[in-house]
């Protein structure tokens, strides 16, 4: 049984403006009227939002950002570069943890699945073993350890809100599915799919992720544990994703496979593709993300894939005029 508690005081989004931070901000007015948007160039999502410009690598700025807050949501996205991740992520996390401890502020960390053992990719739950095969996964595991070590020591109240790969409205440059399928099909080009189109692949719908993360942040007995954010069951295969998105846009489901060797070749010229080489394991087998724990605890039904695809295409068409 949930123990809902709308925490008084300000709730702060560290890394505001991104796809997830924006969706959390949309959901938070149900729980608080005091929302602080923090990023290098923050913008309001709700009329009463407070805006604060800050670099999360700056310890004092982070302290100021968290000052007076009761819940902090860490949703920042860094450049997809392992050197940047190794150098910046631990510093950011240390700054945020220290600020939350000082202010007695609860921490909600929006996380991904990179730290999990690839051998369990076809049935991912909160109990999946942590055994990252990628360098980025090792960084993510380090961040979670930093949080949970403080939780176990009784110094911090925090939770991990973990998402599969995601899709949804306004996910340009942050969603692989948006960049490789939605975007090219809208432009009447071929979609791109890494490895094989025959494997199933879960994707979390960003409005669900935002709503669920805000809900977790305002539920007292959700803290000090890991949660998988609500994600529709029975994921589509790559080929089915492409067909469903093409059908909604009204184009032919044309696509090209991008095998591992080609990703490596492209990586010689494209930094993003170079970073994708170590993540190819996510496309050469079924990737099935389960959120039974969240769904049962909160009696929450994830958005079906067909509905999420339809809403995403409709939003993008409206934005395009």
Steps between C-alpha positions, in 0.01 A plus 500: 500500500639839403567765761453815294647818638515827312815650647473865598757738364671530166563204270796554270582353158875482445550477125177674408393542140577152375239249389467342846542813709225669300259210552574494874430875514165447326404240761621677816220761541281217629735479798650847549459859383870571554715365218856614433643445152881472507727476196739718304207665321181411688154575369161490665273202439232622741418872546615511863829313448814651650801508265861472607804482275767265628783274390464176697879460497514806728459377858383836637245547220356157572477585868309816413276309258398249767469755782157480663387210282330187630547286186767525229461317168833439324419468130799665335625356172869526413666484161506138380875468544667261744776751581239757600307241699809384694607854581167673562246251630673411830559870572139589431373213713731588789383863485133399498538244780686750719238769438213262575665381822560859611143609425334175616355477149379174345675398177336338198749382237368433149708207379537259207575128464865517396632346825304175461656170395434459123424130553172606665390753238196293400344529848607817679364557851620692803673178610710463182871458588724803462785397272560762230673396179550857374713785629190721523329228700789501747452874553127454561570222751743730680234773529241263645756370750575855609132555577423167662812504718376825653150354536635190678706721732183690593631826358261542209143424398495415130356280229600382154237546227620283215377520140548291190599678180228758456286665233231766495428860401789746498779244530726634225868417549425298816306198369663243272156396371413860415826559314518169315133428422251781565717774352614335173154358428347846546756627250394225257836327545585148609499422868821361652512209741816366661579128488183297432138617458380160625555556872251654743593835652323676788465878499365713784255775401633831635170639637462176698860533622448859614172433673637190672821672616299785656274244665798314646653823625184575695448156652673457835534122493635495145840621619827314556439252219509453123189536281448415135285770344175383335566355156249321280530118491536286187750727323515517123785367290709750307306418184168546683611834645590624154172375350286653776672839482491505119131412502421786738700748289348365179817384323647169388695316774832516323813441705863397491686282744815644652715199600771520762790514258341797322449683831872454564589637156263796547659557838825592326327814374204554736564542877145394593524178299839434657333516841225263384735210424510372859120525527424274202423211736165670569392430142629147435259331742157562655492806727199462730454742789247410769328744732268265692614637837398857419179404319376290791609740775338805340228323298643669191447380143776606256398664174461234227756528221237578234370794706848630576603484135182679394546780755867542410432527126208737558707731720787508253263577211344785697843645577593475133197710416 
